[in-house]
Amino acid sequence: MGKLIEMTKLVLYAAAGAAGYRSYLRHCREQGEFTVKTTPDMLRAAHQLKGWLDGTGQTVVVLARRGQNLQRHGVTYSHAAYALFDEEVQAWRVHHLLNPQAWKKSAIQVHSLLEFLSDNLYALDVAAVIPEPAIQLNLYAILKSEVKRCALHHPRYSAIAYPYCTRYQNSNGWLLENFAFAADRAANATRAQAQAWLQAHSYAPSVIEVNPLTVARAKLFWENMEFDDHPPHLLQDNKVTLHTGDSVLAFIRSYASQKSGGDSNPDHVPWCHQLFELPSPPHSGKATSRKSKGPMNVKFI
């Protein structure tokens, strides 16, 4: 009788675990409400971005956008995402981690290019970096599989998640950890392993100075910012270390250069960092950014 009870418990635990995992996957792919602003500038920008992506001839490209104005912290791009050319639908789809309700949870979402550019951005400036072909191949397999793209997702969100702690995760951290997994799947199957790989390959996160008053206000009022994963000595120096779009672009460019033997010549490193500028939307009450109504400007930087 005792053995029967124990076996029944095991079956119930297994069923509960499976149900919990299915629930986690539902949360991982949760879409939520999203309103697309189909202004002429937005449509033109999405069309230009599609044309540029098509012209690369690549399958997976990393895009970074200016969702917030972080220039006072020395940061240009706040958010990075994977743009994947989906062979099934013959269209570009953006895979990224978002914190849609500005609270403690995140979800992986799949958007069109228009949706990616319509998320109330500070400016329509977009940067891109092209991973090397072998990594693109692995990234494609990861992103196309719901299970694989959720494997390194941690739903506890913090916009300023410390890069070398698994307590929280931000959007750029999810992207980088999956990049590490794509670069070496055998060695980077967990978040801790992926973070160690990034550190071993000279990844340099952004370090910004923060006002103690801002930190105190964030702790009280901003649910999507946590500080308890940051080293105390850095906080005492009024510094926060985090993943940004800038640090994502710089690392993937640097890694490509390392793989090519240190050659940063765009003619020899076709996946080198490229920058293009799109028309900027009007933002009332915010600083105006440069506007470009002409052809997209593409250059190596």
ZIVENSUL-V979502 format. One record per backbone hydrogen bond with DSSP energy under -0.5 kcal/mol. NH is the residue of the N-H (numbers start at 1). CO is the residue of the C=O. If there is no record, write none. Layout:
# ZIVENSUL-V979502
nh | co
NH | CO
NH | CO
This chain:
# ZIVENSUL-V979502
nh | co
5 | 1
6 | 2
7 | 3
8 | 4
9 | 5
10 | 6
11 | 7
12 | 8
13 | 9
14 | 10
15 | 11
16 | 12
17 | 13
18 | 14
19 | 15
20 | 16
21 | 17
22 | 18
23 | 19
24 | 20
25 | 21
26 | 22
27 | 23
28 | 24
29 | 25
30 | 27
36 | 34
38 | 36
39 | 37
43 | 39
44 | 40
45 | 41
46 | 42
47 | 43
48 | 44
49 | 45
50 | 46
51 | 47
52 | 48
53 | 49
54 | 50
55 | 51
56 | 52
56 | 53
57 | 53
57 | 54
58 | 53
61 | 83
62 | 129
63 | 61
63 | 81
64 | 127
65 | 79
66 | 123
66 | 125
67 | 65
70 | 68
73 | 70
74 | 71
75 | 70
78 | 65
78 | 76
79 | 65
81 | 63
82 | 95
83 | 61
83 | 81
84 | 82
84 | 93
85 | 59
86 | 84
86 | 91
87 | 85
90 | 86
91 | 86
93 | 84
94 | 111
95 | 82
95 | 93
96 | 94
96 | 109
98 | 107
102 | 99
106 | 155
107 | 98
108 | 28
109 | 96
111 | 94
116 | 112
117 | 113
118 | 114
118 | 115
120 | 118
122 | 66
123 | 66
125 | 123
126 | 124
126 | 276
127 | 64
128 | 274
129 | 62
130 | 271
131 | 129
135 | 132
136 | 132
137 | 133
138 | 134
139 | 135
140 | 136
141 | 137
142 | 138
143 | 139
144 | 140
145 | 141
145 | 142
146 | 144
149 | 142
149 | 145
150 | 146
151 | 147
151 | 148
152 | 148
153 | 150
157 | 104
157 | 155
158 | 169
159 | 224
161 | 158
165 | 162
169 | 156
174 | 170
175 | 171
176 | 172
177 | 173
178 | 174
179 | 175
180 | 176
181 | 177
182 | 178
183 | 179
184 | 180
188 | 184
194 | 190
195 | 191
196 | 192
197 | 193
198 | 194
199 | 195
200 | 196
201 | 197
202 | 199
203 | 198
205 | 203
206 | 242
208 | 206
208 | 240
210 | 238
214 | 211
215 | 211
216 | 212
217 | 213
218 | 214
219 | 215
220 | 216
221 | 217
222 | 218
223 | 221
225 | 222
230 | 227
234 | 231
235 | 231
236 | 232
237 | 233
238 | 235
239 | 234
240 | 208
242 | 206
243 | 161
245 | 77
246 | 77
248 | 244
249 | 245
250 | 246
251 | 247
252 | 248
253 | 249
254 | 250
255 | 251
256 | 252
257 | 253
258 | 254
259 | 255
260 | 256
261 | 258
262 | 257
263 | 257
264 | 262
268 | 265
269 | 265
272 | 269
274 | 128
275 | 299
276 | 126
277 | 297
278 | 124
286 | 283
297 | 277
298 | 296
299 | 275
301 | 273
